[in-house]
Structures are given as C-alpha cells and as structure tokens.
C-alpha cells in the first residue's frame, strides 16, 4: 500500500508560477515511477510529467518547456514546478505512483486544484 499526499495548488493569474509537491509513504520500496497527471472537467486525465527511479522523464506535449518535474528519493517526494501558466492549465492535478510488489499497482493522491485566471 502506498499513500500519496499532494500540496501546493491554488489560484494564480495567467503568466504566473506554482509549485506542487507530492509526498509518498507506505511501501516506498515498491515504487518505480512517480508522476503528475491532470484532469479538467469533462476531459480525460492526461499526463503532465513523470519520472522513474532510473531518472527517465516524460512530459506531456502541452507543458514541455514550461513545467519541470523533480524528485528526491531520500525524502520520497516529487515536485512539479509550473511556469508560464495559462487558463488551459486549470485542472485538478493528481500525483501518481506506479508500484510493483506481487503485481503492478497504480496509486493516486487526492488531487489538488490549480486554477489559472485570465
């Protein structure tokens, strides 16, 4: 079992910045990937950024060049620095952990709201 706690969401004006943080607890050693996804009302959940324990990083096309994901394996945290925010970034942002003990499992945080005003 893995528990994820997100923080850092809020209201920001277009062009501004925000930093999200996700802290993992529980069966930490089973995690092989952590990432951020987002979901706007009426839309599918989409990848924002992910990072593996080996350091491989993937970004969604819409955030490349604006967002940066980072990790601290010692602290079991993953952060998302979001710059040059626009109204299309408005969504609930979820932290994800991919884990494997005896089978592959996905764990999700509770989500944190990011609202970008024009």
MMTF fields as JSON, N, C-alpha, C and O atoms, coordinates in Angstrom:
{
  "mmtfVersion": "1.0.0",
  "mmtfProducer": "UNKNOWN",
  "numBonds": 471,
  "numAtoms": 472,
  "numGroups": 118,
  "numChains": 1,
  "numModels": 1,
  "chainsPerModel": [1],
  "groupsPerChain": [118],
  "chainIdList": ["A"],
  "bondAtomList": [4, 2, 8, 6, 12, 10, 16, 14, 20, 18, 24, 22, 28, 26, 32, 30, 36, 34, 40, 38, 44, 42, 48, 46, 52, 50, 56, 54, 60, 58, 64, 62, 68, 66, 72, 70, 76, 74, 80, 78, 84, 82, 88, 86, 92, 90, 96, 94, 100, 98, 104, 102, 108, 106, 112, 110, 116, 114, 120, 118, 124, 122, 128, 126, 132, 130, 136, 134, 140, 138, 144, 142, 148, 146, 152, 150, 156, 154, 160, 158, 164, 162, 168, 166, 172, 170, 176, 174, 180, 178, 184, 182, 188, 186, 192, 190, 196, 194, 200, 198, 204, 202, 208, 206, 212, 210, 216, 214, 220, 218, 224, 222, 228, 226, 232, 230, 236, 234, 240, 238, 244, 242, 248, 246, 252, 250, 256, 254, 260, 258, 264, 262, 268, 266, 272, 270, 276, 274, 280, 278, 284, 282, 288, 286, 292, 290, 296, 294, 300, 298, 304, 302, 308, 306, 312, 310, 316, 314, 320, 318, 324, 322, 328, 326, 332, 330, 336, 334, 340, 338, 344, 342, 348, 346, 352, 350, 356, 354, 360, 358, 364, 362, 368, 366, 372, 370, 376, 374, 380, 378, 384, 382, 388, 386, 392, 390, 396, 394, 400, 398, 404, 402, 408, 406, 412, 410, 416, 414, 420, 418, 424, 422, 428, 426, 432, 430, 436, 434, 440, 438, 444, 442, 448, 446, 452, 450, 456, 454, 460, 458, 464, 462, 468, 466],
  "bondOrderList": [1, 1, 1, 1, 1, 1, 1, 1, 1, 1, 1, 1, 1, 1, 1, 1, 1, 1, 1, 1, 1, 1, 1, 1, 1, 1, 1, 1, 1, 1, 1, 1, 1, 1, 1, 1, 1, 1, 1, 1, 1, 1, 1, 1, 1, 1, 1, 1, 1, 1, 1, 1, 1, 1, 1, 1, 1, 1, 1, 1, 1, 1, 1, 1, 1, 1, 1, 1, 1, 1, 1, 1, 1, 1, 1, 1, 1, 1, 1, 1, 1, 1, 1, 1, 1, 1, 1, 1, 1, 1, 1, 1, 1, 1, 1, 1, 1, 1, 1, 1, 1, 1, 1, 1, 1, 1, 1, 1, 1, 1, 1, 1, 1, 1, 1, 1, 1],
  "groupList": [{"groupName": "UNK", "atomNameList": ["N", "CA", "C", "O"], "elementList": ["N", "C", "C", "O"], "formalChargeList": [0, 0, 0, 0], "bondAtomList": [1, 0, 2, 1, 3, 2], "bondOrderList": [1, 1, 2], "singleLetterCode": "X", "chemCompType": "L-PEPTIDE LINKING"}],
  "groupTypeList": [0, 0, 0, 0, 0, 0, 0, 0, 0, 0, 0, 0, 0, 0, 0, 0, 0, 0, 0, 0, 0, 0, 0, 0, 0, 0, 0, 0, 0, 0, 0, 0, 0, 0, 0, 0, 0, 0, 0, 0, 0, 0, 0, 0, 0, 0, 0, 0, 0, 0, 0, 0, 0, 0, 0, 0, 0, 0, 0, 0, 0, 0, 0, 0, 0, 0, 0, 0, 0, 0, 0, 0, 0, 0, 0, 0, 0, 0, 0, 0, 0, 0, 0, 0, 0, 0, 0, 0, 0, 0, 0, 0, 0, 0, 0, 0, 0, 0, 0, 0, 0, 0, 0, 0, 0, 0, 0, 0, 0, 0, 0, 0, 0, 0, 0, 0, 0, 0],
  "groupIdList": [1, 2, 3, 4, 5, 6, 7, 8, 9, 10, 11, 12, 13, 14, 15, 16, 17, 18, 19, 20, 21, 22, 23, 24, 25, 26, 27, 28, 29, 30, 31, 32, 33, 34, 35, 36, 37, 38, 39, 40, 41, 42, 43, 44, 45, 46, 47, 48, 49, 50, 51, 52, 53, 54, 55, 56, 57, 58, 59, 60, 61, 62, 63, 64, 65, 66, 67, 68, 69, 70, 71, 72, 73, 74, 75, 76, 77, 78, 79, 80, 81, 82, 83, 84, 85, 86, 87, 88, 89, 90, 91, 92, 93, 94, 95, 96, 97, 98, 99, 100, 101, 102, 103, 104, 105, 106, 107, 108, 109, 110, 111, 112, 113, 114, 115, 116, 117, 118],
  "secStructList": [7, 3, 3, 3, 3, 3, 3, 7, 7, 3, 3, 3, 3, 6, 6, 7, 7, 3, 3, 3, 3, 3, 3, 3, 3, 3, 1, 4, 4, 4, 3, 3, 3, 3, 3, 3, 3, 3, 3, 7, 6, 6, 1, 7, 7, 3, 3, 3, 3, 3, 3, 3, 6, 6, 7, 7, 3, 3, 3, 7, 4, 4, 4, 6, 6, 6, 3, 3, 3, 3, 3, 3, 6, 6, 6, 6, 3, 3, 3, 3, 3, 3, 7, 1, 7, 7, 4, 4, 4, 7, 3, 3, 3, 3, 3, 3, 3, 3, 3, 3, 1, 1, 1, 3, 3, 3, 3, 3, 7, 7, 7, 3, 3, 3, 3, 3, 3, 7],
  "xCoordList": [0.837, 0.0, 0.879, 1.849, 0.527, 1.223, 0.216, -0.886, 0.596, -0.231, 0.482, 1.694, -0.277, 0.264, -0.483, -1.713, 0.264, -0.309, 0.237, 1.45, -0.66, -0.291, -0.508, -1.355, 0.267, 0.118, 0.609, 1.327, 0.221, 0.743, -0.219, 0.108, -1.395, -2.351, -2.922, -2.756, -3.596, -4.196, -4.606, -4.698, -4.851, -5.276, -4.109, -3.418, -3.893, -2.798, -3.242, -4.061, -2.7, -3.011, -2.198, -1.106, -2.736, -2.024, -0.647, -0.482, 0.337, 1.714, 2.473, 3.696, 1.762, 2.377, 2.921, 2.914, 3.393, 4.025, 3.433, 2.868, 3.578, 3.104, 3.976, 4.468, 4.164, 4.961, 4.13, 3.641, 3.976, 3.254, 4.236, 5.336, 3.824, 4.658, 3.822, 2.65, 4.429, 3.775, 4.692, 5.853, 4.181, 4.935, 4.347, 3.14, 5.191, 4.773, 5.131, 6.171, 4.267, 4.533, 3.953, 3.198, 4.309, 3.865, 4.959, 6.099, 4.61, 5.558, 6.394, 6.24, 7.278, 8.042, 8.941, 9.092, 9.53, 10.497, 9.873, 10.589, 8.552, 7.878, 7.639, 7.259, 7.853, 7.575, 8.68, 9.863, 8.289, 9.267, 9.028, 9.844, 7.93, 7.645, 6.743, 5.843, 6.973, 6.058, 5.82, 6.701, 4.633, 4.332, 3.132, 2.469, 2.87, 1.735, 0.826, 1.285, -0.458, -1.492, -2.508, -2.578, -3.282, -4.314, -5.596, -5.585, -6.699, -7.996, -8.857, -9.142, -9.264, -10.187, -11.609, -11.804, -12.606, -13.994, -14.378, -14.149, -14.963, -15.412, -14.32, -14.591, -13.092, -11.984, -11.303, -11.46, -10.544, -9.78, -8.596, -8.059, -8.208, -6.999, -5.796, -5.72, -4.865, -3.738, -2.422, -2.354, -1.387, -0.05, 0.437, 0.32, 0.979, 1.702, 3.2, 3.905, 3.675, 5.083, 5.256, 4.488, 6.255, 6.567, 8.067, 8.81, 8.502, 9.919, 10.056, 9.364, 10.947, 11.18, 12.303, 13.022, 12.441, 13.54, 14.884, 15.882, 14.928, 16.148, 16.422, 17.481, 15.476, 15.682, 15.092, 15.288, 14.373, 13.747, 12.546, 11.679, 12.495, 11.448, 10.636, 11.19, 9.334, 8.427, 7.524, 7.059, 7.279, 6.38, 5.261, 5.457, 4.085, 3.023, 3.372, 4.045, 2.91, 3.278, 2.877, 3.59, 1.758, 1.247, 2.027, 1.842, 2.895, 3.617, 5.118, 5.842, 5.598, 7.03, 7.565, 6.985, 8.672, 9.283, 8.752, 9.327, 7.665, 7.07, 7.1, 7.258, 6.951, 6.901, 8.168, 8.764, 8.569, 9.726, 9.401, 8.921, 9.664, 9.452, 10.796, 11.814, 10.793, 11.999, 11.641, 10.487, 12.625, 12.395, 13.488, 14.597, 13.139, 14.098, 13.82, 12.912, 14.6, 14.352, 14.536, 13.855, 15.455, 15.672, 14.44, 14.079, 13.803, 12.624, 11.321, 10.249, 11.413, 10.233, 9.219, 8.019, 9.722, 8.865, 9.129, 10.212, 8.131, 8.273, 7.575, 6.454, 8.244, 7.729, 7.471, 8.058, 6.589, 6.296, 6.334, 5.484, 7.328, 7.425, 6.699, 7.055, 5.689, 4.865, 5.074, 4.793, 5.563, 5.802, 4.953, 4.436, 4.819, 4.064, 2.689, 2.282, 1.993, 0.69, -0.326, -0.301, -1.209, -2.311, -3.61, -3.604, -4.723, -6.022, -6.272, -7.043, -5.643, -5.815, -5.129, -5.34, -4.321, -3.701, -4.625, -4.294, -5.763, -6.713, -7.222, -7.759, -7.052, -7.432, -7.171, -6.561, -7.64, -7.218, -5.971, -5.971, -4.922, -3.66, -3.501, -3.656, -3.189, -3.07, -1.652, -1.022, -1.17, 0.094, -0.164, -1.128, 0.7, 0.589, 1.871, 2.973, 1.714, 2.836, 2.557, 1.497, 3.502, 3.432, 4.29, 5.463, 3.705, 4.391, 4.21, 3.276, 5.114, 5.014, 5.537, 6.705, 4.675, 5.072, 4.932, 5.902, 3.734, 3.448, 2.701, 2.597, 2.195, 1.575, 1.7, 1.929, 1.547, 1.63, 0.406, -0.72, 0.64, -0.429, -0.207, 0.929, -1.29, -1.263, -1.917, -2.973, -1.282, -1.81, -1.933, -1.109, -2.967, -3.267, -3.479, -4.048, -3.017, -3.308, -4.719, -5.463, -5.083, -6.442, -6.696, -7.848, -5.653, -5.758, -5.676, -6.098, -5.133, -5.073, -5.486, -5.021, -6.359, -6.918, -5.931, -5.363, -5.741, -4.981, -5.921, -6.475, -6.096, -6.96, -6.154, -5.546, -6.157, -5.427, -6.438, -7.269, -6.373, -7.296, -6.659, -5.442, -7.484, -7.001, -6.808, -6.402],
  "yCoordList": [-1.185, 0.0, 1.244, 1.336, 2.187, 3.46, 4.574, 4.538, 5.555, 6.733, 7.949, 8.102, 8.806, 9.99, 11.216, 11.233, 12.231, 13.475, 14.62, 14.811, 15.385, 16.486, 17.819, 17.945, 18.796, 20.141, 21.143, 20.783, 22.397, 23.472, 24.06, 25.052, 23.477, 24.017, 25.342, 25.736, 26.019, 27.292, 28.074, 27.54, 29.353, 30.276, 31.157, 31.719, 31.274, 32.082, 32.75, 32.205, 33.925, 34.62, 34.067, 33.534, 34.197, 33.76, 34.393, 35.582, 33.583, 34.027, 33.764, 33.899, 33.391, 33.15, 31.744, 30.954, 31.45, 30.169, 29.557, 30.247, 28.244, 27.497, 26.256, 25.727, 25.796, 24.6, 23.601, 23.912, 22.401, 21.324, 20.331, 20.135, 19.709, 18.717, 17.495, 17.613, 16.328, 15.068, 14.262, 14.033, 13.833, 13.019, 11.613, 11.447, 10.615, 9.222, 8.564, 8.856, 7.677, 6.898, 5.498, 5.243, 4.605, 3.23, 2.341, 2.381, 1.541, 0.607, 1.325, 1.101, 2.187, 3.066, 2.289, 2.67, 1.221, 0.486, -0.159, -0.557, -0.268, -0.873, 0.102, -0.318, 1.391, 2.41, 2.439, 2.475, 2.423, 2.553, 3.762, 4.047, 4.469, 5.68, 6.577, 6.094, 7.872, 8.845, 9.926, 10.243, 10.484, 11.494, 12.324, 12.102, 13.291, 14.183, 14.06, 14.061, 13.954, 13.955, 15.028, 15.479, 15.428, 16.425, 16.068, 15.371, 16.562, 16.316, 17.56, 18.02, 18.093, 19.212, 18.678, 17.551, 19.464, 18.997, 18.535, 19.244, 17.347, 16.815, 16.279, 15.901, 16.237, 15.769, 14.56, 14.278, 13.858, 12.713, 13.161, 14.254, 12.307, 12.558, 12.422, 11.473, 13.358, 13.364, 13.488, 14.038, 12.962, 13.046, 14.483, 15.188, 14.908, 16.168, 15.894, 16.413, 15.079, 14.724, 13.489, 13.266, 12.694, 11.523, 11.329, 11.784, 10.652, 10.364, 8.994, 8.687, 8.168, 6.839, 6.871, 7.862, 5.767, 5.67, 5.725, 6.106, 5.349, 5.436, 6.811, 7.036, 7.741, 9.108, 9.456, 10.573, 8.536, 8.822, 9.737, 9.458, 10.826, 11.832, 11.928, 11.914, 12.023, 12.272, 13.443, 13.574, 14.297, 15.424, 15.337, 14.87, 15.792, 15.966, 17.089, 18.05, 16.964, 17.937, 19.361, 20.311, 19.511, 20.839, 21.57, 22.773, 20.869, 21.506, 21.546, 22.117, 20.961, 20.956, 22.376, 23.231, 22.608, 23.922, 24.846, 25.908, 24.47, 25.308, 24.664, 25.354, 23.351, 22.628, 21.805, 21.35, 21.622, 20.809, 19.88, 20.322, 18.59, 17.621, 17.283, 17.215, 17.075, 16.701, 15.746, 15.671, 15.031, 14.052, 14.122, 14.593, 13.641, 13.459, 12.079, 11.908, 11.102, 9.721, 9.531, 8.712, 10.289, 10.188, 10.62, 10.003, 11.68, 12.212, 11.628, 11.898, 10.829, 10.214, 11.26, 11.138, 12.273, 13.334, 13.569, 13.276, 14.098, 14.537, 15.882, 16.055, 16.83, 18.179, 18.501, 17.903, 19.45, 19.943, 21.458, 22.096, 22.032, 23.473, 23.881, 23.436, 24.72, 25.136, 26.625, 27.45, 26.958, 28.334, 28.695, 27.821, 29.99, 30.498, 29.851, 29.389, 29.826, 29.179, 29.941, 31.17, 29.204, 29.797, 29.139, 28.157, 29.684, 29.212, 27.75, 27.079, 27.248, 25.846, 24.889, 23.678, 25.41, 24.582, 24.349, 23.571, 25.004, 24.832, 23.398, 22.902, 22.736, 21.34, 20.897, 21.62, 19.703, 19.035, 18.235, 17.433, 18.453, 17.776, 16.64, 16.83, 15.455, 14.255, 13.713, 13.652, 13.329, 12.614, 11.121, 10.57, 10.482, 9.057, 8.342, 8.842, 7.178, 6.286, 4.947, 4.357, 4.471, 3.13, 2.231, 2.518, 1.148, 0.27, -1.18, -1.53, -2.008, -3.435, -4.2, -4.075, -4.978, -5.938, -7.323, -7.889, -7.865, -9.126, -8.921, -9.839, -7.734, -7.336, -5.83, -5.118, -5.351, -3.921, -3.214, -3.698, -2.074, -1.288, 0.186, 0.649, 0.907, 2.361, 2.96, 2.506, 3.977, 4.694, 6.162, 6.708, 6.792, 8.173, 8.984, 8.503, 10.208, 11.135, 11.667, 11.316, 12.516, 13.039, 14.132, 14.466, 14.685, 15.755, 17.12, 17.31, 18.065, 19.445, 20.351, 20.189, 21.302, 22.166, 23.264, 23.936, 23.428, 24.545, 25.34, 24.805, 26.605, 27.474, 28.665, 29.386, 28.863, 29.96, 30.952, 30.59, 32.179, 33.212, 34.073, 34.262, 34.591, 35.423, 36.855, 37.697],
  "zCoordList": [0.0, 0.0, 0.0, 0.752, -0.846, -0.954, -0.746, -1.292, 0.04, 0.25, -0.332, -0.179, -0.997, -1.637, -1.134, -1.092, -0.756, -0.268, -1.096, -1.181, -1.709, -2.577, -1.875, -0.991, -2.282, -1.754, -2.787, -3.72, -2.618, -3.444, -4.453, -5.104, -4.602, -5.548, -5.076, -3.922, -5.99, -5.642, -6.865, -7.97, -6.643, -7.688, -8.095, -7.245, -9.393, -9.905, -11.203, -11.943, -11.468, -12.708, -13.87, -13.678, -15.067, -16.259, -16.32, -16.05, -16.677, -16.713, -15.435, -15.397, -14.39, -13.103, -12.961, -13.905, -11.759, -11.467, -10.213, -9.365, -10.117, -8.969, -8.84, -9.837, -7.61, -7.378, -6.58, -5.494, -7.129, -6.48, -5.881, -6.398, -4.788, -4.134, -3.79, -3.432, -3.901, -3.566, -2.671, -3.011, -1.532, -0.595, -0.546, -0.373, -0.697, -0.682, 0.636, 1.226, 1.089, 2.288, 2.11, 1.171, 3.009, 2.921, 2.371, 2.834, 1.384, 0.777, -0.274, -1.474, 0.199, -0.683, -1.63, -2.791, -1.159, -1.971, -3.198, -4.117, -3.227, -4.365, -5.511, -6.604, -5.284, -6.291, -7.337, -7.0, -8.609, -9.678, -10.577, -11.453, -10.376, -11.13, -10.313, -9.625, -10.379, -9.821, -10.856, -11.655, -10.834, -11.824, -11.461, -10.447, -12.323, -12.181, -13.386, -14.528, -13.127, -14.144, -13.791, -12.648, -14.767, -14.5, -15.231, -16.245, -14.692, -15.281, -15.144, -14.039, -16.28, -16.318, -16.435, -16.89, -16.032, -16.1, -17.5, -18.48, -17.589, -18.861, -19.757, -20.896, -19.27, -20.087, -19.458, -18.27, -20.29, -19.83, -18.983, -19.164, -18.071, -17.318, -18.251, -19.032, -18.172, -19.079, -18.326, -17.226, -18.95, -18.377, -18.381, -19.383, -17.26, -17.176, -17.228, -18.093, -16.302, -16.256, -15.389, -14.453, -15.697, -14.894, -14.822, -15.692, -13.781, -13.607, -12.965, -11.994, -13.503, -12.967, -11.946, -11.821, -11.216, -10.261, -10.958, -10.347, -12.236, -13.009, -13.585, -14.171, -13.427, -13.867, -15.215, -15.694, -15.846, -17.126, -16.929, -16.101, -17.686, -17.546, -18.833, -19.932, -18.683, -19.798, -19.457, -18.325, -20.448, -20.304, -21.321, -22.443, -20.917, -21.876, -22.84, -22.469, -24.084, -25.104, -24.731, -25.054, -24.063, -23.767, -22.684, -22.503, -21.96, -20.861, -21.085, -20.27, -22.158, -22.427, -22.527, -23.197, -21.854, -21.847, -20.781, -20.546, -20.125, -19.091, -17.714, -16.707, -17.665, -16.396, -16.223, -17.198, -14.979, -14.659, -13.499, -12.456, -13.684, -12.623, -11.989, -12.676, -10.691, -9.983, -8.854, -8.431, -8.379, -7.326, -6.275, -6.525, -5.1, -4.024, -3.451, -2.638, -3.875, -3.454, -1.952, -1.335, -1.37, 0.064, 0.848, 1.85, 0.381, 1.054, 0.524, 1.065, -0.531, -1.144, -1.6, -1.352, -2.262, -2.768, -4.247, -4.755, -4.922, -6.298, -6.419, -5.942, -7.06, -7.204, -8.664, -9.565, -8.876, -10.219, -10.182, -9.561, -10.855, -10.989, -12.256, -13.347, -12.125, -13.244, -13.489, -12.62, -14.664, -15.058, -16.27, -16.966, -16.509, -17.658, -17.76, -18.826, -16.653, -16.613, -17.455, -17.519, -18.089, -18.821, -18.395, -17.653, -18.866, -18.4, -18.753, -18.067, -19.799, -20.173, -19.207, -19.283, -18.313, -17.29, -16.1, -15.206, -16.079, -14.991, -14.96, -15.951, -13.825, -13.685, -12.26, -11.472, -11.938, -10.717, -11.053, -11.986, -10.298, -10.528, -9.528, -8.322, -10.048, -9.237, -9.269, -10.325, -8.132, -8.041, -8.244, -7.713, -9.012, -9.283, -8.895, -9.124, -8.309, -8.06, -8.716, -8.509, -9.503, -10.062, -9.202, -8.963, -8.742, -7.812, -8.222, -8.944, -7.752, -8.001, -6.79, -6.423, -6.184, -5.167, -5.771, -6.275, -5.72, -6.378, -7.696, -8.51, -7.893, -9.14, -9.284, -8.306, -10.514, -10.755, -10.182, -10.303, -9.564, -8.971, -9.258, -9.347, -9.401, -9.505, -8.272, -7.831, -7.726, -6.58, -6.938, -7.673, -6.414, -6.74, -5.476, -4.495, -5.518, -4.445, -4.548, -5.464, -3.603, -3.548, -4.574, -4.847, -5.135, -6.098, -5.455, -4.314, -6.189, -5.736, -6.885, -8.013, -6.591, -7.62, -8.0, -7.14, -9.298, -9.842, -10.737, -11.697, -10.424, -11.207, -11.694, -10.903, -13.002, -13.621, -14.18, -15.014, -13.733, -14.169, -15.25, -15.27, -16.144, -17.232, -16.793, -17.594]
}
